[in-house]
Amino acid sequence: MVQARELSARRRSPGRSPGRRAARTGAGRRYVPRWRVLAVFLLPALLLYSVFIVYPLVSALDYSFFEWRGIRQTGFAGLGNYRDLFSVYPYDQQLWRAFGHNALFFAGTMLIQNTVGLLFALLLYRYGRGKRFLQAAFTTPYLVDPLVVGYLWSLLLNPTFGPVNSLLEAAGLDSWALPWLGDTRTALPIVIVVNAWQWVGFPMLMFSAALAGIPAEYHEAARVDGASAWQAFRRVTLPLLTPAIGVVSVLTFIGNFNAFGLVYAMAGSTGSPAGSTDVLGLLFYRVAFVEGGTEAIGRSSALAVLMFVFIFGVSLLASSYFRRRERRLL
């Protein structure tokens, strides 16, 4: 009877239950709150992001509202540094010229890079022969630093010893052998083409992943309804690629309006020849380190803030637009 009572008491006691003890220990492990797990994984990334992204942004915003004499802050300037960018020579001319080149840079890259990337993705999706090799081959260039890519293409396009002009001359196309980066008519288009060549692998991968996620039943239904290949692509495939198109477009916009390394390597800090390849990244570099004078910190910070506000604002608007387009598909 005594043993029966002890056994009954153990069963009634939750703290002494074997099942509770096993759940608590978990084969030697103890329960860790979810927020602690999230903190362990997120805090290092948040710390790095704060140190290298948030702090410089806040510092640039602070610096842009003060007058500077070299590295010494002398007084509050208000919007003076911003006003100087639009009214003081040569910034008042260079700012709009660089902005226009950035717009062309983005438009040209979007047209070439994303069209070719989508075409490659469709071909690989439909045929698939050598898919892994071709994906690796087309994505390798964007793993290389833009500075390296720019210097390599500068050598290839050199009018004196570059292999591009040598091949054209050997093929009897002497009229096509041009000083590609030395002519104001060809310099910016060539930089755009090189930029699109470097990054074409990114949209190709994004579109390939999106195509793989489209149910095959949709295409089969389009064929049953008598749709041609072009009609099926325009009415079925392309609308379902809207999420991928949105991501690629926004990231391409951000990257192109922050362009610096490739243009610097191919055209120098002044956007040669005659400023025909000048972009906002090069202008910021010159204001901060070459032409800014004693007010370099204030004016360059103001330019950085303007670039951030414009890029961030347009990115938000574009993301909102593509999200609305996505909701219409549901």
C-alpha positions in Angstrom: 0.0 0.0 0.0 2.8 2.4 0.9 4.6 1.8 -2.4 1.3 2.3 -4.3 0.7 5.7 -2.6 4.3 6.8 -3.5 3.9 5.8 -7.1 0.5 7.6 -7.3 2.0 10.8 -5.7 4.9 10.8 -8.3 2.4 10.6 -11.1 0.4 13.5 -9.7 3.5 15.7 -9.2 4.3 17.6 -12.4 7.8 18.5 -11.2 8.8 14.9 -10.7 7.2 13.6 -13.9 9.7 11.7 -16.1 8.1 13.2 -19.2 8.6 16.8 -17.9 12.2 16.0 -16.8 13.0 14.6 -20.3 11.4 17.7 -21.9 13.4 20.0 -19.7 16.7 18.3 -20.3 16.0 17.4 -24.0 18.8 14.7 -24.0 21.3 17.1 -22.4 19.9 20.3 -24.0 17.9 23.0 -22.4 15.3 25.3 -23.9 16.5 28.6 -25.2 14.0 31.5 -25.8 13.5 32.4 -29.4 14.5 36.0 -29.0 17.9 35.0 -27.7 18.5 32.8 -30.8 17.5 35.7 -33.0 19.7 38.1 -31.1 22.7 35.8 -31.5 22.3 35.7 -35.3 21.1 39.3 -35.9 23.2 41.4 -33.6 26.6 40.9 -35.4 25.0 41.8 -38.7 23.2 44.7 -37.2 26.4 45.9 -35.6 28.3 45.8 -38.9 25.4 47.5 -40.7 25.3 50.2 -38.1 29.0 50.9 -38.1 29.5 50.9 -41.9 26.1 52.1 -43.2 24.0 53.9 -40.7 26.8 55.8 -39.0 28.3 57.2 -42.2 24.8 58.2 -43.4 24.0 60.0 -40.2 27.5 61.6 -40.2 27.1 62.8 -43.8 23.7 64.3 -42.9 25.3 66.1 -39.9 28.3 67.3 -41.9 26.2 68.7 -44.7 24.6 71.4 -42.5 27.9 72.9 -41.3 30.7 75.1 -42.8 34.1 73.6 -43.0 37.7 74.9 -43.3 39.5 71.8 -44.3 38.7 69.2 -41.5 37.7 71.9 -39.0 34.0 72.7 -38.5 33.5 76.5 -38.3 29.8 77.1 -38.0 26.3 76.2 -39.0 25.6 76.6 -42.7 22.0 75.4 -42.9 21.2 74.6 -46.5 24.2 76.6 -47.7 26.1 73.5 -48.9 23.1 72.2 -50.8 22.5 75.7 -52.4 26.2 75.8 -53.5 25.8 72.6 -55.5 23.1 74.2 -57.6 24.5 77.7 -57.8 28.3 77.7 -57.6 30.4 77.1 -60.7 31.3 74.4 -61.8 29.0 72.3 -59.6 25.8 73.8 -61.0 26.7 72.5 -64.5 28.4 69.3 -63.5 25.6 68.1 -61.2 22.9 68.1 -63.9 25.3 66.7 -66.6 26.3 63.8 -64.2 22.7 63.2 -63.3 21.7 63.0 -67.0 24.5 60.6 -67.7 23.4 58.4 -64.8 19.9 58.4 -66.2 21.2 57.2 -69.6 23.5 54.8 -67.8 20.5 53.2 -66.0 18.2 53.2 -69.1 20.8 51.7 -71.4 21.8 49.0 -68.8 18.2 48.1 -68.1 17.5 47.8 -71.9 20.5 45.6 -72.7 21.2 43.8 -69.5 17.7 42.7 -68.6 16.5 42.0 -72.1 19.6 39.8 -72.8 19.3 38.3 -69.3 15.7 37.3 -69.9 16.5 35.9 -73.3 19.3 33.7 -71.9 17.0 32.6 -69.0 14.3 31.6 -71.5 16.7 29.7 -73.7 18.2 27.8 -70.8 14.7 27.1 -69.4 13.5 25.7 -72.7 16.5 23.8 -73.8 18.7 23.3 -70.7 21.7 21.8 -72.5 24.9 22.9 -70.7 22.7 24.9 -68.3 25.0 24.8 -65.3 28.1 25.7 -67.3 26.4 28.6 -69.0 25.0 29.9 -65.8 28.4 29.9 -64.2 30.0 31.5 -67.3 27.6 34.4 -67.4 27.6 35.0 -63.7 31.4 35.0 -63.3 31.9 38.6 -64.5 29.7 40.2 -61.8 31.8 38.4 -59.2 34.8 40.4 -60.3 35.3 43.9 -58.9 34.2 46.7 -61.4 37.6 48.3 -61.2 39.2 45.2 -62.5 36.6 44.8 -65.2 37.0 48.5 -66.2 40.8 48.3 -66.5 40.7 45.0 -68.5 38.2 46.5 -71.0 40.3 49.7 -71.3 43.2 47.5 -72.4 41.0 45.5 -74.8 39.6 48.7 -76.4 42.9 50.6 -76.5 43.2 52.1 -80.1 47.0 51.5 -80.3 47.5 47.9 -79.1 44.0 46.7 -78.1 42.9 43.4 -79.6 39.4 44.7 -80.5 40.7 47.1 -83.1 43.3 44.7 -84.2 40.7 42.1 -85.0 38.5 44.6 -86.8 41.4 45.7 -89.0 42.4 42.1 -89.7 38.8 41.5 -90.8 39.0 44.4 -93.2 36.7 46.6 -91.1 39.2 49.5 -90.6 36.4 52.1 -90.5 35.1 50.3 -87.4 38.4 50.6 -85.6 37.7 53.6 -83.5 39.1 55.3 -80.4 36.2 53.8 -78.4 36.9 55.5 -75.1 38.4 58.7 -76.7 35.4 59.8 -78.7 32.5 61.7 -77.0 30.0 59.9 -79.2 31.1 56.4 -78.3 32.5 56.6 -74.8 29.3 56.5 -72.7 27.6 53.8 -74.9 30.7 51.6 -74.6 30.7 52.0 -70.8 27.0 51.1 -70.7 27.6 48.0 -72.8 30.5 46.9 -70.6 28.4 47.4 -67.5 25.6 45.4 -69.0 28.0 42.7 -70.0 29.4 42.4 -66.4 25.9 42.2 -64.7 23.9 40.2 -67.3 24.3 37.1 -65.2 22.3 38.5 -62.3 19.0 39.0 -64.1 19.6 35.7 -65.9 19.7 33.9 -62.5 16.7 35.8 -61.2 14.6 35.2 -64.2 15.7 31.5 -64.4 14.5 31.0 -60.8 11.2 32.8 -61.5 10.6 30.7 -64.6 11.2 27.5 -62.7 8.5 28.6 -60.2 5.8 29.0 -62.8 3.5 25.9 -62.8 3.6 24.0 -66.1 -0.2 23.8 -66.1 -0.4 27.5 -67.1 1.6 27.0 -70.3 -0.3 23.8 -71.1 -3.6 25.7 -70.7 -2.4 28.4 -73.0 -1.5 25.9 -75.6 -4.8 24.2 -75.3 -6.5 27.5 -75.8 -4.6 27.9 -79.1 -2.2 30.6 -78.0 1.0 31.0 -80.0 4.4 30.9 -78.3 4.6 34.7 -78.3 1.1 35.1 -77.0 1.8 32.6 -74.2 4.9 34.5 -73.3 3.2 37.9 -73.3 0.0 36.9 -71.6 1.2 34.2 -69.2 4.9 34.1 -68.6 5.7 37.8 -68.6 3.0 38.8 -66.1 4.1 36.0 -63.7 7.7 37.3 -63.9 6.6 40.7 -62.4 8.1 40.0 -58.9 11.5 39.1 -60.5 11.3 42.1 -62.9 10.6 44.4 -59.9 13.6 43.1 -57.9 15.9 43.3 -60.9 14.8 46.8 -61.9 15.1 48.3 -58.4 18.5 46.7 -57.8 19.7 47.8 -61.2 18.5 51.4 -60.5 20.4 51.5 -57.2 23.5 50.0 -58.6 23.6 52.3 -61.7 23.0 55.5 -59.8 25.8 54.5 -57.4 28.2 53.6 -60.3 31.8 54.6 -59.7 34.4 51.8 -60.0 33.8 50.8 -63.6 33.4 54.4 -64.9 36.5 55.5 -62.9 38.6 52.7 -64.4 37.5 53.3 -68.0 37.2 57.1 -68.0 39.1 58.5 -65.1 37.9 60.8 -62.3 36.8 63.5 -64.8 34.6 61.3 -66.9 36.7 61.6 -70.0 36.6 62.6 -72.8 35.3 66.1 -72.1 33.0 64.9 -69.3 30.9 62.7 -71.6 31.0 59.8 -69.1 30.7 61.9 -65.9 28.4 60.4 -63.3 27.3 61.3 -59.8 29.8 58.9 -58.2 32.7 60.6 -60.0 31.4 64.1 -59.2 31.2 63.1 -55.5 34.8 61.9 -55.7 36.0 65.1 -57.2 34.1 67.3 -54.8 35.4 65.4 -51.8 39.0 64.9 -52.9 39.9 67.1 -55.9 37.9 70.2 -56.5 36.1 70.8 -53.2 38.7 73.0 -51.6 38.2 74.0 -48.0 34.5 73.3 -48.2 35.0 69.7 -49.5 33.5 67.9 -46.5 30.3 70.0 -46.4 29.6 70.0 -50.1 30.5 66.4 -50.7 28.3 65.4 -47.7 25.4 67.4 -49.2 25.8 65.7 -52.5 25.9 62.3 -50.8 22.7 63.1 -48.9 21.0 64.2 -52.1 22.0 61.0 -53.9 20.7 58.9 -51.0 17.4 60.7 -50.8 16.8 60.5 -54.6 17.8 56.8 -54.8 15.9 55.8 -51.7 12.8 57.7 -52.7 12.7 56.3 -56.3 13.4 52.8 -55.0 10.5 53.0 -52.6 8.1 54.3 -55.4 9.3 51.6 -57.8 8.9 48.9 -55.1 5.4 50.1 -54.3 4.5 50.1 -58.0 5.7 46.5 -58.6 3.9 45.3 -55.4 0.6 46.7 -56.8 1.3 44.9 -60.0 1.9 41.7 -58.1 -1.4 42.0 -56.2 -3.3 42.3 -59.4 -2.0 38.8 -60.3 -3.5 37.2 -57.2 
